[in-house]
Amino acid sequence: MRIEIDNLGKTYGRSHPALDSVRLDLRSPSMIGLVGPNGAGKTTLMQLLVGQMLASAGTVRVDGADLQGLGKAFRRRLGYLPQNFGLYDELTVRQFLDYLGCLKGLPAPRRDVIAACIERAALTEKADARIRTLSGGQKQRVGIAQAMLNDPELLIVDEPTVGLDPEERIRFRNLFSRDAGRRLVILSTHIIEDVESICNRLIVLHQGRIRFDGAPSELVRRAEGHVGVIEVQGEREAAFEGRFRLTGRVVTAQGAACRIVGHDLPPGCRPVTPTLEDAYIYSMSNGAAS
């Protein structure tokens, strides 16, 4: 699958545009991380990609055809997990997935397909439990299972690991990564660790525009020389907080060892190798555009 996004824009009312002149070329197989602060335009971009709303400007083409003309043919190729999705509390997990499978047009019998998705989502023991009895993390897994029901060519997931414990997050990161070997996966998240672990491409949105598009390692390379650790005490720490972004703080016998991000590091600061989180913070504060 290939998705070509050309000069895409979306404006709500008379406010500033949620998306402004976005251009992207997305091709499978790939695992793409979409990150950015709240209000950056991530959810708007995903809603445009799944056809939930119309763009104010620009086009989205799927394998050369305009998205708006594809209708059901596109939805059969799509799996989507929005950040806030509805569940029917009185249905069991199995009943809910059967209902969604019917809506997605999966042919009967669907028993084996549903059982496979339940197993992949680690919900076997809860398959016949009513959804209202599940924990928040288990409900999130039901959402992930429904997105996988039709074995989609394009899988778009918005904050899929919210509410999951560390072991579950690792399980689903690995699941998404394996699936990206034969499909296009777009993962929107605030958890930089999820992106760092599995994504081969990173897109950073800020104020409706693309701040960075490329390999995560390239964003890290751009932050080299701009991340360091410095020992501070008392009032001196407050002064650093005003001039630099703090991404870590460890209490020491002398005060605190602060990990700081900035364009010019101060004297006495020991440069360290940036993490992807450091690099993301640096891109946000210094405009490291692609």
MOMO-V948762 format. One record per helix or strand. SS is the DSSP state (H for helix, E for strand). FROM is the first residue (numbers start at 1). TO is the last residue. If there is no record, write none. Layout:
ss:SS from:FROM to:TO
ss:SS from:FROM to:TO
This chain:
ss:E from:2 to:10
ss:E from:19 to:27
ss:E from:30 to:35
ss:H from:42 to:49
ss:E from:57 to:62
ss:E from:65 to:66
ss:H from:67 to:69
ss:H from:72 to:75
ss:E from:78 to:81
ss:E from:92 to:92
ss:H from:93 to:103
ss:H from:111 to:120
ss:H from:124 to:126
ss:E from:130 to:130
ss:H from:131 to:133
ss:H from:136 to:148
ss:E from:154 to:158
ss:H from:166 to:179
ss:E from:184 to:188
ss:H from:192 to:198
ss:E from:201 to:206
ss:E from:209 to:214
ss:H from:216 to:222
ss:E from:227 to:232
ss:H from:234 to:243
ss:E from:245 to:252
ss:E from:255 to:261
ss:E from:270 to:271
ss:H from:276 to:286
